[in-house]
Amino acid sequence: MDDVLEAERRERTFTVLEGPLGRTLMHRASGTQGRVVVYEHGRRIVLEDPVGGRHEYTPFDGSFAHRGVAVALRPGPGARSAERRFTASGSVDAGPRPARVAAASRIWVEGLHDAELLERIWGDDLRYEGVVVEPMHGADDLPDRVAAFRPGPRRRLGILLDHLVEGSKESRLALEVARDPHVLVAGHPYVDVWQAIRPGAVGIDAWPAVPPGRPWKEGVVARLGRTDEPGAFWGSILDRVSDWRDVETPLVTAVERLIDFVTPNASRDAP
């Protein structure tokens, strides 16, 4: 494989990808995929895989692929050796910092996929603030869950809901639990968190419409002509998400509100 790539590098020009920090790339020779956490032009690149393992390579042109396209990596416009770095959420990356003990406050999301998407984009911010994201695996019993949590001034609760639109079940639940001043419910209008990812990031023109009464995720997979199980297809979707620019604005706004609510004394820099 290395010999094939070397011959390819001599014979073709690759698409230029500027400013690779924070993006998800695949090392073509090994198949390793991960988020770029270190990039020194022409010298080294470090990918962090989904379980936290780090893999270092020399960034030759064509040795990495971004969203299935072989690329030549370059520093972003105006980049310098002491380039200011940002996390996937757009916050300033202050570099290695000691881990914080988990705070009593929490952010709840409806399911595992929501939690994985928040980790992909806001994971650095959440770990720095000591905020834990917990999937509820459904919101039907939300009032009872909130009562059992016992929110308070130092035990705030942020809740992210899908399909938070007027007249929906989620909007009724939000009204019921948001009477507590230590609880904030925020959400987005999409049926599922999948739909909050920009179609272009996934390589499709639009998310397909699914008739009422049919499970939405299974319907999406079928209408896209895929044979994967929804869980496997989700993995391929998540791999294409590099940062906040790959998701719709209502989701970004909702998550930022929740993080600010459960970390009232925090100061998170933004570009």
QUICOR-V254731 format. One record per residue. N is the residue number from 1. OMEGA is omega as a letter, one per 20 degrees, with the letter a starting at -180 (NA if undefined). Layout:
n | omega
N | OMEGA
N | OMEGA
//
This chain:
n | omega
1 | r
2 | r
3 | r
4 | a
5 | r
6 | r
7 | r
8 | a
9 | a
10 | a
11 | a
12 | r
13 | a
14 | r
15 | a
16 | r
17 | a
18 | r
19 | a
20 | a
21 | r
22 | a
23 | r
24 | a
25 | r
26 | r
27 | a
28 | a
29 | a
30 | a
31 | r
32 | r
33 | r
34 | r
35 | a
36 | r
37 | r
38 | r
39 | r
40 | a
41 | r
42 | a
43 | a
44 | r
45 | a
46 | r
47 | r
48 | a
49 | a
50 | r
51 | r
52 | r
53 | a
54 | a
55 | a
56 | a
57 | r
58 | a
59 | r
60 | r
61 | r
62 | a
63 | r
64 | r
65 | r
66 | a
67 | r
68 | a
69 | r
70 | a
71 | r
72 | a
73 | r
74 | r
75 | r
76 | r
77 | r
78 | a
79 | r
80 | a
81 | r
82 | a
83 | r
84 | a
85 | a
86 | r
87 | a
88 | r
89 | a
90 | r
91 | r
92 | r
93 | a
94 | r
95 | a
96 | r
97 | r
98 | r
99 | r
100 | r
101 | a
102 | r
103 | r
104 | r
105 | a
106 | r
107 | r
108 | r
109 | a
110 | a
111 | a
112 | a
113 | r
114 | a
115 | a
116 | r
117 | r
118 | r
119 | a
120 | a
121 | a
122 | a
123 | a
124 | r
125 | a
126 | r
127 | r
128 | a
129 | a
130 | a
131 | r
132 | r
133 | a
134 | r
135 | a
136 | a
137 | a
138 | a
139 | a
140 | a
141 | a
142 | a
143 | r
144 | r
145 | a
146 | r
147 | a
148 | r
149 | r
150 | r
151 | r
152 | a
153 | r
154 | a
155 | a
156 | a
157 | r
158 | a
159 | r
160 | a
161 | r
162 | r
163 | a
164 | a
165 | a
166 | r
167 | a
168 | r
169 | a
170 | a
171 | r
172 | r
173 | a
174 | r
175 | a
176 | a
177 | a
178 | r
179 | r
180 | a
181 | a
182 | r
183 | r
184 | r
185 | r
186 | a
187 | r
188 | a
189 | a
190 | a
191 | a
192 | a
193 | r
194 | a
195 | r
196 | r
197 | a
198 | a
199 | a
200 | r
201 | a
202 | a
203 | r
204 | a
205 | a
206 | r
207 | a
208 | r
209 | r
210 | a
211 | r
212 | r
213 | r
214 | r
215 | a
216 | a
217 | r
218 | r
219 | r
220 | a
221 | a
222 | a
223 | r
224 | r
225 | a
226 | r
227 | a
228 | r
229 | a
230 | a
231 | r
232 | r
233 | r
234 | r
235 | r
236 | r
237 | a
238 | r
239 | a
240 | r
241 | a
242 | a
243 | a
244 | a
245 | r
246 | r
247 | a
248 | a
249 | a
250 | r
251 | r
252 | a
253 | a
254 | a
255 | r
256 | r
257 | a
258 | r
259 | r
260 | a
261 | a
262 | r
263 | a
264 | a
265 | a
266 | r
267 | a
268 | a
269 | r
270 | a
271 | NA
//
